[in-house]
Amino acid sequence: MGSRGTRSTSQERRSSGADRADQRGADGRPALSTGPELGPMTLVGQSCPIHNRRGSLSLVPRDENMELSFSTEMDTRIYGRSPGQFQDSSQATPIQRALRSFSIPLERLHIMKGHMIEDMCKGLCRQTHAQAKVRMLPTYIASIPNGTEKGNFLVVELCQNQVRILLVILYGDGNMSPHMVYKIFDMPEGMRQGEGEALFDFIAQCLSKFLAETTTSEIKETTTLPLGFVFPFSCLQTRLDKAELLSWSKGFSCSGVIGKDVVQLLQSAISKQELHHVEVVAVMNDTVGTMMTCSMEGRPCEVAVVADKGSNCCFMAESYLVETADETSGRMCVNTEWGCFGDDGILNDVFTPYDERVDEESSNPGEKRFEKMVGTLYMGEIVRHALVALTAEKALFTGTDVAVLKQKGVFKMQHVLDIINNEDGITEVKKILESVGLQPSERDCGRVQQICRAVMGRAATLHATGLAAILSYMCQTRDLETLTVNVGVEGELYTGYPRFEEILLSVSRLLAPECMPTLLPSRDGSGRGAAMVAAVALRLAAQRRDVDEVLAPLRLSRADLENVQALMRQEMDRGLCKETNPTASVRMLPTYVTHTPDGTERGDFLALDLGGTNFRVLVVRVTEEGITMASEIYIIPATIMQGTGEALFDHILDCIIDFQMKQNLVTQILPLGFTFSFPCQQVGLDKALLLTWTKGFNASGCVGKDVVQLLRDAAKRKQHLGMQVVALVNDTVGTMMACGYDDPKCEIGLIVGTGTNACYMEEMRNVGTVDGDQGRMCINMEWGAFGDNGCLDHLFTHFDRVVDETTINPGKQRFEKLISGMYLGEIVRQILMVMVEKQLLFKGRPCPKLQTRNIFPTKFLSTIELNGLALRQIRAILNELELDASFEDSVLMREVCQAVSLRAAQLCAAGLAAVVEKMRENRGLDQLSVTIGVDGTLYKLHPCFSDNLKKTLKDLAPNCNVTFLLSEDGSGKGAALVAAVADRAANAAK
């Protein structure tokens, strides 16, 4: 049993990370010797890729007649019509043909990279996943370690002929010094081909023995021991702790396992051993384990390559691209299973005759073709078949007995490594070949060494091509110009072949120059990584519980929404009733607009839109062909805003006169619709008493006066007869009227922007505050004040109360403060402060910037929630706000924004459901068809608000067929149309 140890193979056969650092250039990459410029070059003898003038990549080992040097061999002589072919192959010796069959031009590698990216996209797409050879399997690992993980974790690692059990203790210290104890158990002969139940029973027995020998007090005191299971085979994962085996490989063929959940099989076997405190919480393959192992010690690692008996790669993909999983936020580790790349024949042109023989003799002919060119399980066999072919051509071992070469498996991977790693001449090579049973000459030894180097060089190059495809895909999908990323690497090819790292980096750099990978050697294979997966899973589960607890009050059930709908209906009825109107929170103000446009309106109309420091004057021409408009914006100086009412309305009149003169309208008397966006008590279509000024206005002598009459008085003072004020409206009614011109069924207006309000056409018989029972009248609900009487207190969260208390009107407009864009950002900020306090954000570090009020305008919420927005972009937004957010923080912040905006949309829908259901009942209809004219930045610009609103409304009012129509200039065009409808009605009365 070892303690704090790592397997020797990762360190003994290669230089340490520190040694490698000495060989790196200024950019942190391995330095490459440049040599003299000799034109198109091939570095011979070392199988090193060189980018020559034609853009080809040569991996040509040293010929027996060449010295170890740079060769100026012409590229066109090596590469003819297709990879591995020659313009005049008859002039090449058998050795040259064999060597060159393993050499792949750079152009072909680029094509191969493109094909792999195409297949990756197929594998990620739900519709094409089944046809993809690069399977792109989701692992449900959504995070890499952040250094806060702590606790005791078990690992079961299923290896080629062994089972390794580990105990890993993490201290939450950045994972800098995990304590590890492990033991390796040899697998009985034949178990890999036996019954699956026996295999899992054996694993559980090993686990039981390990725990019996592990007597630390920490283990004895632990109630539950979470276990990470490294299962290095192709699986279909549907959860982190559920994976069905798709196929065996690497010599395993246990019965009764394919199609079964391997986690359940292991958990059942563990239960047989009565280890009830051990719970399998995560399953992964060795590639994922390697990535997580290399993510420790403060170096985030998002890619891993395993170059071993099998070959594979995994990486952190954007979750929304992984259509085969339900996750859409953040990132998810995807297991590419690239070993099957080429099974559709796309690699046939680079598949040598020797590869064909290996494939035919394998247990799965035609499958895992890429893996059979790069996996160390097959390297020895590829070399053997090359030697057999060359012997048949009398290029090797002439006059000697070579019957031993016909034995499958006689040439091992270790033989290949020992041959290519021997730099002391051919004496050792000869000993190796003699140990196999051959009688080589000196020339035979040199040629065998060349073949071995060519096979290994090709394997490294193909690994680099696959890695380049992954890196380019990551760079593209993250919308980056340059990708800088750590790549964890593990496996026999990496640890045993000294040139592997150099080839992997240099070739991937040629194929993906926009990417800058740094290789991180795995210090302990996938063992520590498996513990990290389990630890991260527990950390995320605990975080999820805490996050759900914080956000729970904002998540409304259907019953909650039905209750809001019923309360809104109750307040509407109270507002319409003359006796209860004074105490109703929904005021239900009559607008005296009794008709919507019917399409017969004609003529020129003026509109005045006053709602802030800028105001607009418009002329709207209504003809059979449609509506045309002209407008101009005028400024109201602060001195006039704060001066006398007479000066204010004189200034407005001056602007109207100026506009009419510019439009040649001075000689006409035009009807005018006045949008006046200040609190008023309307007592007629053209009469409204100002209740109070807002938005910085404080003109004297206006409050309590009829604003229409104030405008008329100014016209008299100016002796201007070119207008006739016929209607005063607010922006909500204007929105309904503007949309009503395009759709006669539009009888509801909705504003959801900085503020919120709604209006609708009510039956006159129900409007108790106005005389008359015939026809309909538009009611301005002023629903922003819904709940001011306390009826919504049960829905107000701690965050809402804090926001309300800091506004200029505490306790007022409470419904609006749950819905409108002015307040959503502040609600988000309050939630984030609580999450920082609970150490759910920024690793618990204080964030003084979050104390700043109004740091989150609604536009940031809208941007953060954009579908498909890369986490990098969200992080950039947060950094702009001086918030140092990690990618995990970005995911969580997006979830907070989504919770707040979803609640706003649902509450808005509940209010509308009360309106449409009342209209349906008023008219005695089984099914109501109605259009809602809608305006406001929150509805128009937020990526999810409108969809969530429509979906919830349909659910709450299933008997109402509601269409939404975006308004075009409700406060301008709408006001003119109110005037046009009033003019039409007046003419009809005459």
N, C-alpha and C positions, 0 to 999 in steps of 0.2 A: 504494500500500500504506500502510495506517495503522498507527500504533503507540500502544498505550495509549489508543486512541480509542474513541468510541462513536458510533452513528449520530445525526446531527443531529436527526432527526425527533422523537426522544424528549425533546429539551431545548429546541429552538428554538420550538416551537409552544405551549408551556405554561410556567407559572411553575415555578420550582424547588421541591424539597421544602422548602427553608428558607422560601421565600415562603409556601408552604401552611401551614407550621407557625405562621406569624404569624396565620393566619386561624382557628386552632383555638381551641375553648373550653377550659375548665378540665379537661374530661374527655378532652382529646386529640382530640375529633372536630371537624369543621368547624363553626364557629359559624354558626347560621342567624339571620337578622334576624327579629324577632318582629313588629314593627309594631303598630298599634293593634288592639284586639279588635273586629272588625266583624261577628262572627257567622260563618256558613259562608262561607269565602273561597276564591277561586281567584286565584292569582298569575298575572296575564295578561301576555303579552308575553315571558315568560322560560321558559315550559314547566316551571315549578318545582312539584314535588309538594307539596301542602298537605293535611294531615289535618284535614278539617272535621268538623262536629258529627255528620254522618251516617256518618262513617268512610269517605267516598269520597275518591278521589284524582283531582284534575282536572289535566289537562295542556292547558289551553286557551290557545293563542297569542292575541296581541292582535288584536282586530277593527279594521278600518280606522276605525271611528267611536269607538273607545275610546282613552283615553290610557294610557300605561304606568303602571299603578297597580293597587292592590288593587280587585277587583270584588266586590260583595256579591250577585252573580248567584245566584239560587236553584238549589240542587242538583237539586231535583225537576224543574225545567224542562229541565235538561241531560240527566239520566238517567231514562229511563222504564223500560220493562219488561225490557230487557236491554241489556248494554253496547253502546254505539254507536247505540242506537235512541232515539227521542224520543216523548214523549207526543203532541206535535203537530208532527211534522216538517214539515208543510206550511207552518208559520209561519216556519221557518228558511230562511235564504238558502242557496244552493248552497255558498258559502264556509263558512258555519257548519256545514253538514252534513259537509262534507269534513274540517274541523278536528276536529269532535267524533267522527268515526269513528276518529280516532287516539287518542282519550282513553279510558282504561280505568279504571273505578271500583276503589277499593281492595278492595271485597268480592270483585270478580272476580280481582284479583291474589292475594288470599288463597287463593281456590279454585285458581288456577293453580299457586301454590306447593305446595299439597297434592297436586295431580295430579303435579307433577314429583317430589315425594318418593316417591309411590307408584310411579312409573315407575323411579326410582332403585333402589328395593328390588327391583323386578322384575328389573332389569338385574344386580343382584348375586347373585340367587338362581339356582342351577344349573338348576332346573326351569323357571323362567319367563324366563330370560335371552333366549332366542330371540324371545320376543314383545315384549320391551321396546323402546321407541323411544329412551329414554335408555340407551345401550349399556353404560355403566359398565365400561369395559375396563381390566383390570389392566395396570399398566406394569412390574411387578416392581422398582420403585424403592422400597426399604424404609427409606430413611434420607435425611435432608437433611444438608448439610455440617456438620461440627463444628469446622472451622478447622484441623484437623491435616493436611488433604490437601496433598500436594506432588508436584511432577514436571511433565513436559511433556505436553501433551494437544492433540491435533488435533480440530477440529470441522468438519464439513461441514453447512452449513445450506442446504436447498433452499427458495428463496423463490419469489415469484410469477413473476418473469421473470429471476431471477438465481440464481447459486450463490455463497455466501459461504464462504470457507475461513479458518479462524482457527487460530492457535497461541496457546495459553494456558499460561503458566508460573506454577505455584503454588509458594509458598515455605513452606507450613505455618505461616504467621504469623497465622492467623485469617482468611485470605483477604482481608486488608485491602488488599493492593496487588499483585494479579496483573498480570503483564506480558502484554500482548496485541499480537499482530501479525495483521493480516487483509488480505484482498484480495477484491474483488467481481468476479465474472465474469458478463457479460451472456449470457443464453441465446440461441442462434440462433433466428430466426423459425421457427415451426412445430414446434419440438422438443417442446412440451407436448402436441401431438397426434400425435406420431410413434411410432417404435418404442421400447419400454422399454429395450432393450439400448443404443440410441444415447444415451438420456438418462443412463444410468449410466456409459457410456464417457466421455461429456462431463464428468461430475462427476470421474471418476478423472483425466482429462487436466488439469482445473483444479487438482486436488490435486498432481499431478506438477509442474506449472509453479510452483505456490506453493512447494513444497519446494525446487525448484531455485533460487528467488530468496531463500529463507530460509537464510542461511549462518551462523547462530549456532553457536558451538562446542557449546552444549548439545545441539542437534539432531544434530550430527555424531557426538557421543559416545553418543547414545541407541541402544541395541540394538533396542528395540521402542517404537513410538509408538502409544499407545492413542488411538482415535478415537471421538468421539461423533457420531451421525448424527441431525440434526434433520429429520424427515420428517413434514410437517404434514398427514397424511391419515389417515383411519380405518383402523386396523390391528388385527388380532387378535394380541396378543402372548402368547407362551407362555414366553418367557425375556426377560431384559433385552436379549439380543443376538439375538432371533429374533422377527420380526413379519411376518405375512402381510397384504398389502394387501387391505382389504375393498372399498373403492370410492375412485375419484378424485373430486376436487371442485376448485373454484377455477379452472376452465378447463382442467385437465389431463385427458387421456384417452389416455395412452400405452398401446400394445398390449403384451400378453404380460407384464403385471406383476400384475394382480389374481389373488389366490390364491397368489402367490409370496412367498418370504421376501426382503424388500428388503435385509436385511443381507447375505444370501448374494449377491444380485445386485451389491451395491456391492463386496463383498470380491472377487468374481470380476473385476470391472472393474479394481479396484486391482491385482490380480495381473497383469493384462494389461500394466500399466504397470511391472511388475517392482518394485513398492514393497513388497517382502516384509517390511519392518520395520514396516509400518503394519497394525494390527489393529483392526477394528471391534468395540468391546467393549460398545456400548450404542446403542440406537435409541430415539428419543422424538419426540413431536410438539412443536410450538412452545409449546404451553400448559405442558407439563411443563418445558420449557427455561426458560420465564419464571419458574416457581415456584422453580427451582433458582438462577437468576440472582439473584432477590430474597432468597434464603436466605443470601447472602454478607454479609460485613461485620458479622457478629455479630447478625443479625436473623433468627431462624428464621421461615421462611415456609411455611405448610402449605396454602395455597389460591392458585390463579392463575386469572385471567380474561383471555382474549384477546378483545378487541373490535376485530376487524379485518375484512378482506374476508369471512372466515368468523368464526364465534364459537364459543368453547368454554370449558370450565372443568375444572380438575382439583383434587384435594384429597387429603390424607392420611387414608385410611379405616382403621378397625380391621381388621386382616388376617382375623380369623376371620369377618367378615361378607362377605368377598369369596369367595364359594363357587366362582367360576369359576377360582380359582387354588388351589394346594395349600397355600400358606402359611397358618398359623393364629396365628403369634406376631407381636406388634408391630403395625406399620402398613404400609400399602402405598399408594402414590400411585395413584389411580383416575382415568382419563381419561373424563369423563362422556360426551363426544360429544353434548352436549345440542342440537346443531343440528337433530337429527331429532325433537326433542320436538314433539308435535302432528301428526305424520304419520298418527296414527290418528284424526284429526278432532277431537281434544279442544280445539283452538284455533279451530275453524271460526267461532265466534261473534265472535271478535275479528279475524279475517282480513277485511280490507277488500276492496272490489272492485278496488282498485288492486293489493293484494297478489296477488289471484287472477290478474290480467293478468300480473304479473311471473312468477308461478309457471308459468303456461301457456307463456310464452315461454322459460322456462329449459331447460337441457339435461336436467333431471331433474324433470319435473312431478310434484307430489304428494310430493316428498321434500324433507327439510331445510326444513320449513315455518317452524320457529322461526328458523333461521339467515337465511331470506329476509326476515324482518321486522326483523332486527337487524344483519346483516352489511353492511359498507360497500360490498361488491360490488353490493348491490341498492338502496342508498339513492337513488342518482340515478334509477334506473328507477322506483321507487315514486313519487318526486316527478314524474317525467315523465308517468306514467299519471294522476296526480291532475290535473296541468295539462291534459292532453288532455281529461279528463272535464269539467273546469270550463270549458274553452274551448267544448266542445260545448253546455254550458248557458249560454253567452254571459256567463259571469261573469269571463272573462279575455280579454285580447288581442282585443277586439271590433274588427272592421273591419281586421284585419291578417293577413298571411300567416303561418300557423302550421304549414305543411307540415313544417317541420324537426322538430317535436315527434313526428312519426310515425316518426322514425328511431331505432331501438333503439341505446342507448348514447350518444346525443347529449348527455344530461345526466349529467355525471360526479359522483363523490363530491366531488371538489375544488370543483366549482361550488357544491354544497350547502354545504360548509364555508365557502367565501368569502362566500356570501350571508348565512349566519346569524352569522358572526363580524364582520360589518360594522356597526359601531356609529355610523358617521358619516352616517347618513341613507341615502337611496335612490340617490344618484348612482352609487356604486360598484356597487350591485345592478343598476342599469340598464346599466352598462357590461358586466357579466358576462352579462346576458341578451342584450344586443346581440351579444356575441362568439359566442353560440350561434346567432344568426341570427333573433332575435325583435325585434319593435319594441314594447317595453312602454311603457305610460303610468306615471305616478307611482303610481296606484292599483294597477296590475298588479304593480309592484315590491313594494309593501307586502304584497300578498296572496301573492305567491310566497314572500316571506320568511317569512310566517306558516306556509305549508305546509311549508317546509323545517324550521322550528323544531319543528313538530308531529311530523314524521317522525323527527327526531333525538331529540326528547324521549321519544317512545314507545320508540325503540330503547334508550335509556339506562334507561328504566323496566323494560323486559322483562329487560335484563341484571341489574338490581337484584333482580327477582323470582326469577330463577334463582339468583343468589348467596344470597338469603335462604333458599331451599330447601336449598342446600348447607350453609349455616351452621347452620340449625336441625337438620338431620340430624346434623351433627358434634356439636352440643351434646347431642342426645338420646343418641346411641350412646356418647358418652363419659361419660354420666351426670353431666353438669355442670348447675349452676343457671345459670351465666353462662359464655359462651365468649368469651375474648379471643384474637384471632388476627390475624396479618398476612396480607394478601391482595396478591399480586403482580399488577400490571395492566400490560397492554401492548396496543398496537394503534392503528390509525388513528383510531378513534372516540374513544379515550381521549386520544390526543395532540392531536387536531384539534378536538374539541368541548369548549369551556371549561366547560360546565355538566355534563359527564358525571360527574365525580367527585362533585359535590354531589348530583346526582340518585341516583347509585349508593348513596351512603352514607345519604341521608335516606330513600329508599324502602325499602332493605333494613332500616333501623332500624325503620320502621313495621311491616314484615312479620315481622321477627324481633327483637323488642325484647330478647330474652334474649342477643343476640349483640353483641359490640363489635369490629367489624373495623377495622383500620388499613390503609389502602392504601399499598402500596410501589410506586412507579413503576419499571419495569424500565429499568436503565441501558444495557442492551445487548441488548435483545430476548431471544432465546433462546440466543444464541451462548455467552456465558460459562456459562450454565446447563447447556448440553450438555457443556462441559468438566467442570463440577462433577459431572454424572451419571457421567461416565467416571471421574473421580477418586474419587468415593464408592464406585463399583463396585469399583475396585482396592483401596481401603482396606478395604472389607468382605470382599473375597476374601482379603486378607492376614490380616485379623482372624479369618476363618473357619478358615483353616489353623492359626493359633495356638490358637484355641479347641478345635478338633478334637484338636490335639496334647495339650492339657491334659486333655481329657475322655476321650481314647481308652482309658486304663486302666480306666475305669469302664464302658465299653461292652462287654458280654459277647456273644460269638458263641454260636450253638447248640452248637458243640462244647464251649465253656467250660461251658455249663449241663449238658450231658450228662456231662461230667467230674465236676461237683459232684454230680449225681445218683448217679453210680457210687460216688464217695467216701462219700456219705452212706449208701448201701446197705452198703458195706464196713464202715463204723463201726457201723452198726446190728447187723450180724451179730457183730462183735467184742463189742459191749455185751451181746448176748443170751447169748453163750458164757461159761460159768462160768470157763474158764481165761483168757480174754482180757479179761474185763470190767474188771479193775482198771486196765488201760492204755488202754481205749477212751475216746475223747473224747466219744462219745455214750453216756451211762451206761445207758440203757434200764432204768429202775428199775421193778420190779414194784409194782403198786398194790393188788393183791389184790381189785380190782373185777373180778368174773368175768361179770357180766351187765349189759346195758343195760336201761332201762325197756321193758316190753312193753305198758303201758297198763292192767294189772290192779292196779297199786299203789293202795291206799286207806288213808286215815287222816290223822292229824295228826303232823307231824314238826318237830322243832326243828333249827335250823341256827345255827352260830356261825362268823362270818367274822372271823378275826384276821390282819391283815397290815400294821398300821401304828398310828399314835397313836389313830385311831378304830377301833372295831370294832362289828360289828352282831350283834344277836340277832334271829332270825326264827322265826316259826311258819308252816309251809306245810301247807295242807290240800289233800289230793288226793282228789277225788271223781269220779264218773262224768262230771259236768259240766265238769271241768277242775281247774285249780289256782288257789287264792287264797292270798295272802300278807299278813302283817302284820310289820312290823319296827320296830326302834328302834336308833338309833346312840348309842353310849356312848363317853366319852373316857377314855383311860388317862393319868393325870398322869405327868409326867416322873419324879417321885420314885419312883413304882411301877415305871416302865420300867427304872429304874436300881437298884431295890431288890432284895429277895429274891424268889426264885421262888415261895415260899409266899405272899407278899403279892400278887404278880401274879395267881396263880390264884384266891386268895380274892376279889380285886376282880372278876375275871371271873365267879365264881360269884354274887357279890352282884348283879351286873348281870343275870344269867340269872334269878335269883329275882325281882328287881324286874319284869322283863319278864313272867314267868309270872303274877305276881300281877295285873299290869295286864290280862293277856289271860284271866284266870280259868282258868289251866291248872295251878295249884299241886297239885291233887289227882290229876293224871294223871301216869303215868310214860311219857314220850314218848321215842322213839328220836331221837338227835341225831347229825347229821353235822357234822364239825368241819373247816372250811377253815383250814389252818394254813400260811401262806405264808412259811415259813422253811425253810432247808435241813434235810432230815431223811433218815434211813435207815429206810425203812418195812420192817417185818418181819411185818406182818400188816395186815388191813383196819383194825383198831382198835389198832394198835401201831406207833409211829414214834419213833425216837431222834433228838433234836435234835442236829445236827452243830455249828451255830454260830448265834449271834444276828446279825441285820443290822437295818438301818432304825432305828438309834438305841436298840434294846433291849439290855440287858445285865444282865438279872435273874440273880442268883446261884443256884447249885444246880440248874440246868436242863440245861446242855449234857451230852450223853451219857445223859440220862434220857428215859423214855417220856412224851411230853407228854400222851397220853391218860390215863395213870395219874396224872400230876400233877393233871389236871382232876378225876379221880375222887376223889383224895385230898382235894382241896378240898371236894368235895361231902360227903364223910364228915365233915370238920371242921365243916361247916355243917349237918350232919344233913339234907341235902336229898336226897330220894328221887324228885324229880319229873322225872328225866331218865335216859337210858341211852345213853352214848356208844357208837355201833356202828360208826362209820367215820371215818377221817381222810383227807382228800383235799387235793390242790392245786387251784388255780383252773382249770388246763387240763382235768383230769378232770371237774371240776364243769361246765365248759362243754359237754363232750361229753354228759354225763348230762342237763343241762338241755335240750339240743336233741334228745336221744334220746327224751325223753317225747313230743315233737311229731312226730318222724320216726324210726320204728324202724330205718331204714337208717343212722342217724347212728352211726358207729363210729370217728370221728376227732375229736379236739378240737384247736383251734389258737388260740393267743393271739398277736396281733401288736399290741402297744401300746408301753408304755414298755420292756418286755422282750419276749421271744418264746419260745415253747415249743410242743410238740406231743405228743399221746398218741394211741394207737390200740389196737384189739383184736387181739392177737397170739395165734396158736395156742399152747396150753400146751406142746405137744411141742417148740416152738422156744425156750422160755424155760428156758435151762439153769441159771439162778440160783434157780429154785424147783422143788421136787419136784412130780411129777405130769405126766401127758401128756394128760389129757382136758379138753376144752372150751377156752375162751379166757380171756385175762386182759388187762386194760387195762395198757399199758406207758407209763409217763411217760418220754418220751425224754430230757428235759433237753438238747434239741438246741442250746441257746444256746452250749454249750461245744464244739460241732463245730468242729474246726480247731485246738483248743488244742494238739494234738500236731504241728502244723506242716503238716498235709496241705493247708491252704488258703493257705499262704504265697504261692503264685504269683498269687493273686487280690488279695492285700493291696496297695493302692496306697500311695504316699508319704503321702497324706492320711489313710488308715486307720491307718497306723503312728503318725503324730503323735497322732491322737485316742486310740489305744490307750495310748500312753505317758503320757498326761495323766490317765488314769482311776485309780480307787483300786485296780484289779486288773489291772495290765498283763499281757498275755499270756493272760488268762482271758476266757471268754465271747466268743470272737472272732467266731463266726458271728452272735451277737446284736449285736455292734458293727457289723456290716455291714447289719443289717436293722431293728433296733428304733428307735422314735421317740426314745429317749433320746440317740442318737448321730448321727442323720441331720443335724440342724442343725449340729453341730460339724464334720461332714465338709464340709458346704456352706461353712462359714466358712473352713476351710482352703483350699478350692479358690478362693474369692473372693480370699483374700490373695495367692495365687500369680498370679491374673489381674491384680490391681492391680500387682504387681511387674513383670509382663510388659506393663504399660500397656494392658491390654485393657478395664479398667474405670476410670471416673471420670477419663478422659483421662490416666491415669497419675499423677494427684495422690495423695499419701499419704492414707490413711484410718485415722487412729488408732483410731477406734471399732471397726474390725474386729479389733483386737487383744484385744477383750474376750471372754472365754470365755462360751459358752452364750448369745450374743446372739440366736441363731436358734432359738427353741423350735419344736417340730414344727408347732404350730398356724400359724406363719407360712408354713412350707413348704406346708401344705395350702391356705392362703388364696391364696398366690401362684400355685399351679397350677390354680386354679379355671378351668374353661372359660368363656371369654367375659368374664373379669374385665378391666375396662378398665385400660390401662397407668397411667392416673392413680391408680387405687386401689392398684396395686402400688407406684407411686412414693410414695404416702402411707404405706404400710406401712414402706417403707425410710426415709422421712423420720422416721417415728416412732422408728426405731432410730438416728436422727441420721446417716443415710447420705444424702448429697446426690447422688441418682442421677438421671441423665437418662433419657429414655424408652428410648434404646438400652441403657443400663445395665440398665433394668428387664427388657427382653427377654432380655438375656444372663443375668441372675440367675435368671429363670424357667427358662431352658434348663438351668442348673446344677442347680436343684432337681429338674427333671424327670429329669435323668441319674441323680441320686442315688436318688430314689424308685423309678425304673424298675429299677435294679440290685437294690434291696432286694426288690422284688416278684418279680423273676426268680429270685433266690437262694432266696427262700421257696418259690416254685413248684418249684424243682429238688429241695428237701428233701421237699416233699409228693409229688412224682413218685416218689421212692424209696419212700415209705411205701405209696402206693396200688398200685404195681407189685408190691411184696412181698406185700401182702394178696391181690392177684389170683393170683400164683404159688402162695401158700400154699394157696389154695382150688381150684387147678387149673381156673381159669376162663379162657375166651377173652375175655370182656368182664366187667368188674366195675362194678357200680352201687353207689355209696356216697355218703353225705352227710357233710360236714365241718361240725361246729359250730364257729363262729368268734366270737371276741370280741377287743376291743382297740381303742384310739382310732385307731391308724394305719389299720387295716382299715376301721373304721366312718366315719371323718371325712375321710380323704384322698380327694380327688376322683378319682384315677386308680389308686390302689394295687390295689384289688380287681379292677378290670377287667384290669390288667396281669398280676396273679397268675393269674386264671382263664385268660386267653389263653395264657400260657406253660405252665401245667399241662396244658392240652389238647394243646399241641404236643408236650410231652415224654412224656405218657402217653396216647397216642391210644386205647388199648384200655380206658381207664377212663372211665366216665361219672360225673363228679363234680358233686354239687350242694352249694352253700354255704348254710348256714342260720345267720343271726345269732342269737347267744345272748342271752337275757334273764336277766341276773343269774346267771351260772354259779357264782360263789363262794357265793351264798346259796341260790337255788333248786336249783342243781346239787348242793350238799352235802346238802340235804334229800332229794333224789331218790336219792343214793347210799345214804342211810339207809333210804329206802323200799324200794329194791331188796334191800338186805341183810335188811330185816325180812320182805319177801316170801319170800326164799330160806329164811330161818330157819323161817318158818311152814310152808313146803312140806316142809322136812326133818322137822319134827315130825309 
